[in-house]
Amino acid sequence: MTAARFDRPDLAPLWAEARRRFEATDGPVTRVRLQALQPDERAALADLLGLAHTPDPEVTVPLRTLDAILRAATGGLDTRGVVEAIGGPITSRAGQRRQRAAERAELWRWAREHPAVTAEPALLTWLDRARTGGLAAGEVSTTRTLLKQAFEVLAALPAAGEPLAVLAARLTGDSHALDDDSRLGKLVLRALAALHDEETPTDAEGRRRLWEYSGIACDELSTTVLVAGMRPDGDSPLARGLRTWADAGEGSLITLAQLRHHPIGQLPGPVFVVENPAVVTVALRRFGASCPPLVCTAGWPSTAAVMLLRSMSATGAQLRYHGDFDGEGLRIAAHLMSRTNAQPWLLQAHDYQQAVPPAGPPVGRVDDTPWDPQLAEVVRAHGVALLEEMVVDSLLADMASGSGTSRRRKAYQEDVTHRV
C-alpha cells in the first residue's frame, strides 16, 4: 500500500506540521504538536493512530508511534517518507540558514580585508554600521555587488571636479547611480562620513558638502593647494611661476585648473608634505629661497593637493608626509598615503612618544594606523593630541639635514645658467 491513502485534507495539518519540524532542524524529531484541530481532523487522527477516543483540539503525536503505524501500512515508509511522498523532498531550513550565515560571514570578511579598508581603517566603522543596519539582509550576491561598486567609487575619489552624474555614469554606466535616494549613493556617503568622523548628513547641503570634499563638482579656481620651494623642471607657465616664487622665498597657491592644464614637471629630491599651513610659514622664515619642496594639505587634502602629489609621484618624486597626532590627523595620513604613494615622515609611534605633552587636547576617535600599528595603540593609551606645530623644529631640522637643500639649490642654479 502506498502513501497516497494518507494524502487527505483531514490529515493535512499532521503532515504540514511534521514537514515544518523536519525542515526546522537537522536533529531528530520525536514528537509533533498539533493545535486548533477541527472535528473531522481529530476523528481522522484518532482513526490513524487507533485511538479509543477522539483527541483534544491540541494534541502531541509521538513520532515513534506514528512511524510504526506508517511502516506497517506502507511497507516501510516512516513519517518522513510519507511527508516526502505527499509533498516532495524535505529541505533543511536549518542547513540553509547555516549556509546563508556562512556566506554573510565570508562577505564581511572579504569587505573588511578589502585593500581600501586595510589602507584606511576608518572604513571599518562604516562597514560595521552597514552590517548592523541590515545591509546584507537580502541576497549576499546583491550586497557584494553593491559593496564592490562602493569600493570602486571610493577609489576614484577625489574626483577632479566632475559632476556627480558624470562620475556615476563613468563608473557604473548609470548617471543616477549616486543620487541621494539610491542605495549606492547612500552607502558611499556613509563611507565618506565615517572617514571624516561625522554623522551621515540628512539634508541636501550636508550631502553636497561631503561630495565637494571629495572633489565632486568643485570649483577649479577656488580649489587650491599651498606649496613652497617648488622648482619643477619644464617650461610650462606653472613650472616657471613656481620657480619664480621659490626663488623669491615665497609660498604660492596652485589651482586645480592650473594642474589640469599644466601638469607639474619633475622635481629632484624628496618632497615634504605637511598638514598645517603654520609649518609652511615657519619653514619659509627659516629657509627663505632655500626652502625644500613643501606641500601643505591644510587639513583634509583638496582635489588639487591629491592631484599635485599624484603627479609628482608619477615623475619619481619621493613624498614624505607628516600631520597631527590625533584621530583626525591619523585618518588624514592614512587617506593621503593610500591615494598618493606618500610615505610616513616622523610619523611613527616613537616620534609621538618622544614629544607628546603630559596634557593637551583629546585625541578623539583613533582608528588603526596601517603604516605603524603600534602608533594607534600608544596614541589611544596617552589620549593626548600632539599637533604638528608643536614639533615644527624637529620637522625643519630633518628637512635641513635630509633634503639636500644646498646641493639641490646649486644644481638648480647650474641648470638655469646652462639654459641661459
MARMARNU-568526 format. One record per residue (C-alpha): residue number from 1; x, y, z. Coordinates in nm, 3 decimals, always signed. Example, Ala and Ser with C-alpha at 12.3 -4.5 7.8 and 13.67 -1.06 7.14 Angstrom:
2
atom pos->1, u->+1.230, v->-0.450, w->+0.780
atom pos->2, u->+1.367, v->-0.106, w->+0.714
This chain:
420
atom pos->1, u->+0.000, v->+0.000, w->+0.000
atom pos->2, u->+0.137, v->+0.341, w->-0.094
atom pos->3, u->+0.134, v->+0.669, w->+0.098
atom pos->4, u->-0.138, v->+0.808, w->-0.130
atom pos->5, u->-0.412, v->+0.687, w->+0.103
atom pos->6, u->-0.283, v->+0.931, w->+0.366
atom pos->7, u->-0.292, v->+1.233, w->+0.132
atom pos->8, u->-0.625, v->+1.358, w->+0.267
atom pos->9, u->-0.741, v->+1.705, w->+0.373
atom pos->10, u->-0.833, v->+1.586, w->+0.723
atom pos->11, u->-0.471, v->+1.468, w->+0.780
atom pos->12, u->-0.312, v->+1.770, w->+0.613
atom pos->13, u->-0.239, v->+1.951, w->+0.947
atom pos->14, u->-0.039, v->+1.650, w->+1.067
atom pos->15, u->+0.180, v->+1.633, w->+0.755
atom pos->16, u->+0.223, v->+2.012, w->+0.739
atom pos->17, u->+0.343, v->+2.034, w->+1.100
atom pos->18, u->+0.567, v->+1.730, w->+1.058
atom pos->19, u->+0.727, v->+1.889, w->+0.750
atom pos->20, u->+0.778, v->+2.216, w->+0.938
atom pos->21, u->+0.955, v->+2.034, w->+1.222
atom pos->22, u->+1.173, v->+1.824, w->+0.990
atom pos->23, u->+1.279, v->+2.132, w->+0.793
atom pos->24, u->+1.345, v->+2.342, w->+1.103
atom pos->25, u->+1.613, v->+2.116, w->+1.249
atom pos->26, u->+1.881, v->+1.872, w->+1.143
atom pos->27, u->+1.842, v->+1.675, w->+1.466
atom pos->28, u->+1.589, v->+1.407, w->+1.545
atom pos->29, u->+1.221, v->+1.498, w->+1.574
atom pos->30, u->+1.048, v->+1.295, w->+1.843
atom pos->31, u->+0.703, v->+1.449, w->+1.853
atom pos->32, u->+0.467, v->+1.675, w->+1.662
atom pos->33, u->+0.230, v->+1.911, w->+1.844
atom pos->34, u->-0.096, v->+1.995, w->+1.667
atom pos->35, u->-0.325, v->+2.282, w->+1.762
atom pos->36, u->-0.677, v->+2.401, w->+1.677
atom pos->37, u->-0.778, v->+2.073, w->+1.510
atom pos->38, u->-1.126, v->+2.065, w->+1.361
atom pos->39, u->-1.367, v->+1.776, w->+1.447
atom pos->40, u->-1.304, v->+1.590, w->+1.119
atom pos->41, u->-0.927, v->+1.629, w->+1.164
atom pos->42, u->-0.946, v->+1.496, w->+1.521
atom pos->43, u->-1.150, v->+1.199, w->+1.402
atom pos->44, u->-0.905, v->+1.124, w->+1.120
atom pos->45, u->-0.613, v->+1.136, w->+1.363
atom pos->46, u->-0.790, v->+0.900, w->+1.604
atom pos->47, u->-0.855, v->+0.658, w->+1.318
atom pos->48, u->-0.488, v->+0.675, w->+1.202
atom pos->49, u->-0.346, v->+0.619, w->+1.549
atom pos->50, u->-0.606, v->+0.361, w->+1.651
atom pos->51, u->-0.724, v->+0.565, w->+1.949
atom pos->52, u->-1.026, v->+0.457, w->+2.150
atom pos->53, u->-1.136, v->+0.820, w->+2.188
atom pos->54, u->-1.124, v->+1.139, w->+1.985
atom pos->55, u->-0.822, v->+1.357, w->+2.084
atom pos->56, u->-0.848, v->+1.717, w->+2.203
atom pos->57, u->-0.805, v->+2.006, w->+1.957
atom pos->58, u->-0.449, v->+2.034, w->+2.091
atom pos->59, u->-0.259, v->+1.707, w->+2.088
atom pos->60, u->+0.100, v->+1.582, w->+2.079
atom pos->61, u->+0.172, v->+1.290, w->+1.847
atom pos->62, u->+0.480, v->+1.075, w->+1.932
atom pos->63, u->+0.667, v->+1.004, w->+1.608
atom pos->64, u->+0.785, v->+0.662, w->+1.733
atom pos->65, u->+0.421, v->+0.551, w->+1.742
atom pos->66, u->+0.338, v->+0.719, w->+1.411
atom pos->67, u->+0.647, v->+0.573, w->+1.239
atom pos->68, u->+0.547, v->+0.218, w->+1.341
atom pos->69, u->+0.191, v->+0.260, w->+1.212
atom pos->70, u->+0.305, v->+0.408, w->+0.881
atom pos->71, u->+0.574, v->+0.148, w->+0.818
atom pos->72, u->+0.320, v->-0.129, w->+0.869
atom pos->73, u->+0.066, v->+0.043, w->+0.641
atom pos->74, u->+0.305, v->+0.139, w->+0.358
atom pos->75, u->+0.555, v->-0.140, w->+0.362
atom pos->76, u->+0.843, v->+0.059, w->+0.508
atom pos->77, u->+0.781, v->+0.436, w->+0.487
atom pos->78, u->+0.817, v->+0.623, w->+0.817
atom pos->79, u->+0.673, v->+0.967, w->+0.888
atom pos->80, u->+0.947, v->+1.146, w->+0.697
atom pos->81, u->+0.899, v->+0.915, w->+0.400
atom pos->82, u->+0.522, v->+0.972, w->+0.392
atom pos->83, u->+0.565, v->+1.351, w->+0.419
atom pos->84, u->+0.804, v->+1.349, w->+0.123
atom pos->85, u->+0.581, v->+1.115, w->-0.078
atom pos->86, u->+0.289, v->+1.353, w->-0.029
atom pos->87, u->+0.457, v->+1.691, w->-0.060
atom pos->88, u->+0.801, v->+1.640, w->-0.213
atom pos->89, u->+1.154, v->+1.638, w->-0.068
atom pos->90, u->+1.213, v->+1.791, w->+0.272
atom pos->91, u->+1.456, v->+2.083, w->+0.261
atom pos->92, u->+1.670, v->+2.151, w->+0.564
atom pos->93, u->+1.598, v->+2.511, w->+0.651
atom pos->94, u->+1.846, v->+2.488, w->+0.935
atom pos->95, u->+2.113, v->+2.392, w->+0.684
atom pos->96, u->+2.006, v->+2.676, w->+0.457
atom pos->97, u->+2.030, v->+2.918, w->+0.748
atom pos->98, u->+2.379, v->+2.795, w->+0.830
atom pos->99, u->+2.482, v->+2.829, w->+0.467
atom pos->100, u->+2.344, v->+3.182, w->+0.443
atom pos->101, u->+2.517, v->+3.272, w->+0.771
atom pos->102, u->+2.845, v->+3.134, w->+0.636
atom pos->103, u->+2.802, v->+3.330, w->+0.312
atom pos->104, u->+2.731, v->+3.650, w->+0.505
atom pos->105, u->+3.034, v->+3.591, w->+0.729
atom pos->106, u->+3.252, v->+3.542, w->+0.421
atom pos->107, u->+3.108, v->+3.859, w->+0.266
atom pos->108, u->+3.203, v->+4.072, w->+0.565
atom pos->109, u->+3.544, v->+3.906, w->+0.595
atom pos->110, u->+3.607, v->+3.996, w->+0.228
atom pos->111, u->+3.486, v->+4.352, w->+0.284
atom pos->112, u->+3.696, v->+4.406, w->+0.598
atom pos->113, u->+4.006, v->+4.274, w->+0.420
atom pos->114, u->+3.949, v->+4.479, w->+0.104
atom pos->115, u->+4.258, v->+4.689, w->+0.013
atom pos->116, u->+4.056, v->+5.009, w->+0.050
atom pos->117, u->+3.974, v->+4.920, w->+0.411
atom pos->118, u->+4.320, v->+4.797, w->+0.508
atom pos->119, u->+4.460, v->+5.125, w->+0.373
atom pos->120, u->+4.201, v->+5.336, w->+0.556
atom pos->121, u->+4.085, v->+5.150, w->+0.869
atom pos->122, u->+3.834, v->+5.429, w->+0.941
atom pos->123, u->+3.618, v->+5.248, w->+0.686
atom pos->124, u->+3.578, v->+4.963, w->+0.935
atom pos->125, u->+3.338, v->+5.188, w->+1.124
atom pos->126, u->+3.139, v->+5.230, w->+0.804
atom pos->127, u->+3.127, v->+4.854, w->+0.741
atom pos->128, u->+3.024, v->+4.777, w->+1.100
atom pos->129, u->+2.740, v->+5.028, w->+1.078
atom pos->130, u->+2.632, v->+4.892, w->+0.740
atom pos->131, u->+2.631, v->+4.537, w->+0.878
atom pos->132, u->+2.432, v->+4.618, w->+1.191
atom pos->133, u->+2.199, v->+4.828, w->+0.976
atom pos->134, u->+2.098, v->+4.517, w->+0.782
atom pos->135, u->+2.281, v->+4.585, w->+0.455
atom pos->136, u->+2.322, v->+4.210, w->+0.386
atom pos->137, u->+1.971, v->+4.113, w->+0.494
atom pos->138, u->+1.887, v->+4.026, w->+0.134
atom pos->139, u->+2.083, v->+3.824, w->-0.119
atom pos->140, u->+2.454, v->+3.809, w->-0.036
atom pos->141, u->+2.547, v->+3.835, w->-0.405
atom pos->142, u->+2.350, v->+4.159, w->-0.437
atom pos->143, u->+2.522, v->+4.306, w->-0.131
atom pos->144, u->+2.866, v->+4.205, w->-0.259
atom pos->145, u->+2.797, v->+4.376, w->-0.592
atom pos->146, u->+2.685, v->+4.690, w->-0.410
atom pos->147, u->+2.996, v->+4.695, w->-0.191
atom pos->148, u->+3.220, v->+4.638, w->-0.494
atom pos->149, u->+3.065, v->+4.942, w->-0.659
atom pos->150, u->+3.111, v->+5.146, w->-0.341
atom pos->151, u->+3.479, v->+5.050, w->-0.323
atom pos->152, u->+3.523, v->+5.147, w->-0.688
atom pos->153, u->+3.369, v->+5.489, w->-0.624
atom pos->154, u->+3.583, v->+5.547, w->-0.315
atom pos->155, u->+3.896, v->+5.451, w->-0.510
atom pos->156, u->+3.808, v->+5.708, w->-0.776
atom pos->157, u->+3.785, v->+5.991, w->-0.523
atom pos->158, u->+3.881, v->+6.267, w->-0.506
atom pos->159, u->+3.736, v->+6.343, w->-0.845
atom pos->160, u->+3.884, v->+6.626, w->-1.048
atom pos->161, u->+3.578, v->+6.848, w->-1.031
atom pos->162, u->+3.345, v->+6.609, w->-1.213
atom pos->163, u->+2.970, v->+6.646, w->-1.165
atom pos->164, u->+2.826, v->+6.361, w->-0.961
atom pos->165, u->+2.618, v->+6.231, w->-1.252
atom pos->166, u->+2.927, v->+6.219, w->-1.477
atom pos->167, u->+3.123, v->+6.024, w->-1.216
atom pos->168, u->+2.833, v->+5.783, w->-1.167
atom pos->169, u->+2.797, v->+5.724, w->-1.541
atom pos->170, u->+3.171, v->+5.671, w->-1.584
atom pos->171, u->+3.197, v->+5.416, w->-1.304
atom pos->172, u->+2.862, v->+5.236, w->-1.319
atom pos->173, u->+2.708, v->+5.318, w->-1.655
atom pos->174, u->+2.413, v->+5.482, w->-1.477
atom pos->175, u->+2.418, v->+5.859, w->-1.428
atom pos->176, u->+2.169, v->+5.828, w->-1.140
atom pos->177, u->+2.358, v->+5.556, w->-0.952
atom pos->178, u->+2.491, v->+5.804, w->-0.693
atom pos->179, u->+2.175, v->+6.010, w->-0.649
atom pos->180, u->+2.065, v->+6.093, w->-0.295
atom pos->181, u->+1.790, v->+5.830, w->-0.299
atom pos->182, u->+1.999, v->+5.548, w->-0.448
atom pos->183, u->+2.138, v->+5.261, w->-0.238
atom pos->184, u->+2.489, v->+5.315, w->-0.375
atom pos->185, u->+2.480, v->+5.692, w->-0.321
atom pos->186, u->+2.366, v->+5.649, w->+0.040
atom pos->187, u->+2.629, v->+5.381, w->+0.103
atom pos->188, u->+2.917, v->+5.591, w->-0.033
atom pos->189, u->+2.806, v->+5.898, w->+0.160
atom pos->190, u->+2.806, v->+5.693, w->+0.481
atom pos->191, u->+3.162, v->+5.586, w->+0.400
atom pos->192, u->+3.272, v->+5.947, w->+0.344
atom pos->193, u->+3.107, v->+6.049, w->+0.672
atom pos->194, u->+3.295, v->+5.772, w->+0.856
atom pos->195, u->+3.625, v->+5.886, w->+0.705
atom pos->196, u->+3.562, v->+6.238, w->+0.834
atom pos->197, u->+3.423, v->+6.111, w->+1.167
atom pos->198, u->+3.092, v->+6.283, w->+1.101
atom pos->199, u->+2.730, v->+6.181, w->+1.118
atom pos->200, u->+2.580, v->+6.096, w->+0.781
atom pos->201, u->+2.418, v->+6.420, w->+0.657
atom pos->202, u->+2.041, v->+6.421, w->+0.636
atom pos->203, u->+2.000, v->+6.740, w->+0.434
atom pos->204, u->+2.098, v->+6.833, w->+0.080
atom pos->205, u->+2.353, v->+7.093, w->+0.193
atom pos->206, u->+2.539, v->+6.842, w->+0.410
atom pos->207, u->+2.544, v->+6.581, w->+0.134
atom pos->208, u->+2.672, v->+6.835, w->-0.117
atom pos->209, u->+2.948, v->+6.941, w->+0.123
atom pos->210, u->+3.070, v->+6.581, w->+0.164
atom pos->211, u->+3.076, v->+6.530, w->-0.212
atom pos->212, u->+3.265, v->+6.857, w->-0.258
atom pos->213, u->+3.525, v->+6.739, w->-0.003
atom pos->214, u->+3.581, v->+6.452, w->-0.243
atom pos->215, u->+3.626, v->+6.668, w->-0.550
atom pos->216, u->+3.274, v->+6.639, w->-0.690
atom pos->217, u->+3.170, v->+6.949, w->-0.882
atom pos->218, u->+3.433, v->+7.157, w->-0.702
atom pos->219, u->+3.541, v->+7.493, w->-0.842
atom pos->220, u->+3.863, v->+7.461, w->-1.045
atom pos->221, u->+3.978, v->+7.809, w->-0.942
atom pos->222, u->+3.890, v->+7.806, w->-0.572
atom pos->223, u->+4.020, v->+7.451, w->-0.517
atom pos->224, u->+4.386, v->+7.510, w->-0.438
atom pos->225, u->+4.694, v->+7.368, w->-0.268
atom pos->226, u->+4.963, v->+7.565, w->-0.083
atom pos->227, u->+5.325, v->+7.499, w->-0.179
atom pos->228, u->+5.673, v->+7.639, w->-0.123
atom pos->229, u->+6.021, v->+7.571, w->-0.254
atom pos->230, u->+5.889, v->+7.411, w->-0.571
atom pos->231, u->+6.127, v->+7.413, w->-0.868
atom pos->232, u->+5.989, v->+7.163, w->-1.118
atom pos->233, u->+6.156, v->+7.100, w->-1.449
atom pos->234, u->+5.992, v->+7.218, w->-1.767
atom pos->235, u->+5.894, v->+7.542, w->-1.934
atom pos->236, u->+5.518, v->+7.543, w->-1.870
atom pos->237, u->+5.362, v->+7.856, w->-1.716
atom pos->238, u->+5.306, v->+7.663, w->-1.393
atom pos->239, u->+5.667, v->+7.540, w->-1.370
atom pos->240, u->+5.805, v->+7.889, w->-1.443
atom pos->241, u->+5.574, v->+8.051, w->-1.192
atom pos->242, u->+5.660, v->+7.806, w->-0.917
atom pos->243, u->+6.033, v->+7.856, w->-0.973
atom pos->244, u->+5.986, v->+8.233, w->-0.957
atom pos->245, u->+5.810, v->+8.220, w->-0.622
atom pos->246, u->+6.057, v->+7.965, w->-0.485
atom pos->247, u->+6.347, v->+8.195, w->-0.580
atom pos->248, u->+6.170, v->+8.478, w->-0.400
atom pos->249, u->+6.136, v->+8.265, w->-0.087
atom pos->250, u->+5.758, v->+8.287, w->-0.102
atom pos->251, u->+5.480, v->+8.033, w->-0.086
atom pos->252, u->+5.223, v->+8.008, w->-0.363
atom pos->253, u->+4.884, v->+7.857, w->-0.434
atom pos->254, u->+4.828, v->+7.617, w->-0.722
atom pos->255, u->+4.472, v->+7.591, w->-0.852
atom pos->256, u->+4.306, v->+7.277, w->-0.976
atom pos->257, u->+4.267, v->+7.444, w->-1.315
atom pos->258, u->+4.643, v->+7.506, w->-1.338
atom pos->259, u->+4.717, v->+7.144, w->-1.258
atom pos->260, u->+4.472, v->+7.018, w->-1.516
atom pos->261, u->+4.606, v->+7.244, w->-1.791
atom pos->262, u->+4.976, v->+7.246, w->-1.696
atom pos->263, u->+5.092, v->+6.920, w->-1.536
atom pos->264, u->+5.370, v->+6.956, w->-1.284
atom pos->265, u->+5.724, v->+6.879, w->-1.405
atom pos->266, u->+5.981, v->+6.656, w->-1.243
atom pos->267, u->+6.119, v->+6.756, w->-0.903
atom pos->268, u->+6.460, v->+6.641, w->-0.775
atom pos->269, u->+6.494, v->+6.513, w->-0.422
atom pos->270, u->+6.219, v->+6.441, w->-0.165
atom pos->271, u->+5.901, v->+6.646, w->-0.138
atom pos->272, u->+5.785, v->+6.716, w->+0.218
atom pos->273, u->+5.411, v->+6.719, w->+0.279
atom pos->274, u->+5.256, v->+6.869, w->+0.594
atom pos->275, u->+4.905, v->+6.916, w->+0.723
atom pos->276, u->+4.922, v->+7.265, w->+0.875
atom pos->277, u->+4.994, v->+7.597, w->+0.695
atom pos->278, u->+5.180, v->+7.723, w->+1.004
atom pos->279, u->+5.459, v->+7.478, w->+0.923
atom pos->280, u->+5.498, v->+7.634, w->+0.578
atom pos->281, u->+5.516, v->+7.981, w->+0.733
atom pos->282, u->+5.792, v->+7.879, w->+0.975
atom pos->283, u->+5.979, v->+7.690, w->+0.702
atom pos->284, u->+5.986, v->+7.994, w->+0.474
atom pos->285, u->+6.112, v->+8.211, w->+0.760
atom pos->286, u->+6.384, v->+7.957, w->+0.834
atom pos->287, u->+6.494, v->+7.864, w->+0.480
atom pos->288, u->+6.377, v->+8.151, w->+0.260
atom pos->289, u->+6.475, v->+8.089, w->-0.102
atom pos->290, u->+6.646, v->+7.764, w->+0.002
atom pos->291, u->+6.324, v->+7.606, w->+0.128
atom pos->292, u->+6.295, v->+7.241, w->+0.023
atom pos->293, u->+5.991, v->+7.138, w->-0.184
atom pos->294, u->+5.699, v->+7.164, w->+0.056
atom pos->295, u->+5.328, v->+7.092, w->+0.008
atom pos->296, u->+5.055, v->+7.168, w->+0.263
atom pos->297, u->+4.722, v->+6.985, w->+0.264
atom pos->298, u->+4.563, v->+7.229, w->+0.512
atom pos->299, u->+4.371, v->+6.951, w->+0.684
atom pos->300, u->+4.189, v->+6.706, w->+0.460
atom pos->301, u->+4.362, v->+6.729, w->+0.121
atom pos->302, u->+4.176, v->+6.905, w->-0.155
atom pos->303, u->+4.143, v->+6.758, w->-0.501
atom pos->304, u->+4.420, v->+6.994, w->-0.610
atom pos->305, u->+4.650, v->+6.862, w->-0.336
atom pos->306, u->+4.590, v->+6.498, w->-0.428
atom pos->307, u->+4.631, v->+6.566, w->-0.799
atom pos->308, u->+4.957, v->+6.752, w->-0.737
atom pos->309, u->+5.100, v->+6.476, w->-0.520
atom pos->310, u->+4.995, v->+6.205, w->-0.762
atom pos->311, u->+5.157, v->+6.395, w->-1.050
atom pos->312, u->+5.482, v->+6.438, w->-0.860
atom pos->313, u->+5.484, v->+6.074, w->-0.752
atom pos->314, u->+5.435, v->+5.969, w->-1.114
atom pos->315, u->+5.752, v->+6.160, w->-1.210
atom pos->316, u->+5.953, v->+5.979, w->-0.943
atom pos->317, u->+5.940, v->+6.227, w->-0.656
atom pos->318, u->+5.959, v->+6.078, w->-0.306
atom pos->319, u->+5.668, v->+6.209, w->-0.098
atom pos->320, u->+5.721, v->+6.228, w->+0.278
atom pos->321, u->+5.410, v->+6.306, w->+0.485
atom pos->322, u->+5.365, v->+6.439, w->+0.838
atom pos->323, u->+5.049, v->+6.551, w->+1.016
atom pos->324, u->+4.883, v->+6.587, w->+1.354
atom pos->325, u->+4.900, v->+6.301, w->+1.602
atom pos->326, u->+4.529, v->+6.279, w->+1.681
atom pos->327, u->+4.235, v->+6.081, w->+1.548
atom pos->328, u->+4.160, v->+6.320, w->+1.266
atom pos->329, u->+4.524, v->+6.370, w->+1.173
atom pos->330, u->+4.592, v->+5.997, w->+1.157
atom pos->331, u->+4.285, v->+5.943, w->+0.937
atom pos->332, u->+4.409, v->+6.216, w->+0.706
atom pos->333, u->+4.751, v->+6.048, w->+0.695
atom pos->334, u->+4.602, v->+5.708, w->+0.606
atom pos->335, u->+4.379, v->+5.870, w->+0.343
atom pos->336, u->+4.662, v->+6.064, w->+0.180
atom pos->337, u->+4.910, v->+5.777, w->+0.180
atom pos->338, u->+4.654, v->+5.541, w->+0.031
atom pos->339, u->+4.592, v->+5.776, w->-0.260
atom pos->340, u->+4.929, v->+5.932, w->-0.339
atom pos->341, u->+5.204, v->+5.681, w->-0.258
atom pos->342, u->+5.335, v->+5.916, w->+0.014
atom pos->343, u->+5.543, v->+5.761, w->+0.290
atom pos->344, u->+5.523, v->+5.849, w->+0.662
atom pos->345, u->+5.769, v->+6.112, w->+0.779
atom pos->346, u->+5.847, v->+6.132, w->+1.153
atom pos->347, u->+5.503, v->+5.978, w->+1.197
atom pos->348, u->+5.584, v->+5.664, w->+1.396
atom pos->349, u->+5.499, v->+5.556, w->+1.749
atom pos->350, u->+5.838, v->+5.658, w->+1.889
atom pos->351, u->+5.804, v->+6.006, w->+1.730
atom pos->352, u->+5.479, v->+6.054, w->+1.921
atom pos->353, u->+5.613, v->+5.914, w->+2.247
atom pos->354, u->+5.920, v->+6.138, w->+2.243
atom pos->355, u->+5.723, v->+6.461, w->+2.206
atom pos->356, u->+5.372, v->+6.409, w->+2.349
atom pos->357, u->+5.298, v->+6.654, w->+2.632
atom pos->358, u->+5.157, v->+6.531, w->+2.965
atom pos->359, u->+4.830, v->+6.710, w->+2.897
atom pos->360, u->+4.656, v->+6.864, w->+2.600
atom pos->361, u->+4.360, v->+6.833, w->+2.364
atom pos->362, u->+4.194, v->+6.490, w->+2.349
atom pos->363, u->+4.276, v->+6.273, w->+2.050
atom pos->364, u->+3.917, v->+6.179, w->+1.963
atom pos->365, u->+3.841, v->+5.857, w->+1.778
atom pos->366, u->+4.165, v->+5.687, w->+1.680
atom pos->367, u->+4.149, v->+5.428, w->+1.403
atom pos->368, u->+4.423, v->+5.180, w->+1.323
atom pos->369, u->+4.741, v->+5.308, w->+1.155
atom pos->370, u->+4.848, v->+5.062, w->+0.882
atom pos->371, u->+5.199, v->+5.206, w->+0.842
atom pos->372, u->+5.275, v->+5.152, w->+1.213
atom pos->373, u->+5.015, v->+4.952, w->+1.411
atom pos->374, u->+5.180, v->+5.048, w->+1.740
atom pos->375, u->+5.120, v->+5.417, w->+1.672
atom pos->376, u->+4.742, v->+5.391, w->+1.712
atom pos->377, u->+4.790, v->+5.192, w->+2.033
atom pos->378, u->+5.015, v->+5.448, w->+2.202
atom pos->379, u->+4.802, v->+5.744, w->+2.090
atom pos->380, u->+4.493, v->+5.577, w->+2.237
atom pos->381, u->+4.684, v->+5.497, w->+2.555
atom pos->382, u->+4.806, v->+5.855, w->+2.610
atom pos->383, u->+4.487, v->+6.016, w->+2.481
atom pos->384, u->+4.667, v->+6.349, w->+2.425
atom pos->385, u->+4.691, v->+6.513, w->+2.082
atom pos->386, u->+5.034, v->+6.610, w->+1.952
atom pos->387, u->+4.975, v->+6.881, w->+1.696
atom pos->388, u->+5.216, v->+6.943, w->+1.411
atom pos->389, u->+5.300, v->+7.294, w->+1.524
atom pos->390, u->+5.444, v->+7.153, w->+1.846
atom pos->391, u->+5.712, v->+6.954, w->+1.660
atom pos->392, u->+5.788, v->+7.204, w->+1.386
atom pos->393, u->+6.151, v->+7.242, w->+1.496
atom pos->394, u->+6.209, v->+6.869, w->+1.455
atom pos->395, u->+6.048, v->+6.878, w->+1.111
atom pos->396, u->+6.264, v->+7.166, w->+0.994
atom pos->397, u->+6.579, v->+7.007, w->+1.131
atom pos->398, u->+6.504, v->+6.689, w->+0.940
atom pos->399, u->+6.426, v->+6.885, w->+0.625
atom pos->400, u->+6.758, v->+7.066, w->+0.651
atom pos->401, u->+6.961, v->+6.753, w->+0.715
atom pos->402, u->+6.790, v->+6.512, w->+0.482
atom pos->403, u->+6.669, v->+6.720, w->+0.192
atom pos->404, u->+7.000, v->+6.809, w->+0.035
atom pos->405, u->+6.895, v->+7.173, w->+0.022
atom pos->406, u->+7.229, v->+7.323, w->-0.072
atom pos->407, u->+7.303, v->+7.058, w->-0.335
atom pos->408, u->+6.960, v->+7.097, w->-0.492
atom pos->409, u->+6.991, v->+7.474, w->-0.491
atom pos->410, u->+7.333, v->+7.453, w->-0.655
atom pos->411, u->+7.209, v->+7.206, w->-0.916
atom pos->412, u->+6.916, v->+7.432, w->-0.995
atom pos->413, u->+7.135, v->+7.736, w->-1.038
atom pos->414, u->+7.367, v->+7.540, w->-1.269
atom pos->415, u->+7.066, v->+7.427, w->-1.472
atom pos->416, u->+6.943, v->+7.788, w->-1.502
atom pos->417, u->+7.288, v->+7.900, w->-1.614
atom pos->418, u->+7.302, v->+7.620, w->-1.870
atom pos->419, u->+6.962, v->+7.711, w->-2.015
atom pos->420, u->+7.064, v->+8.076, w->-2.044
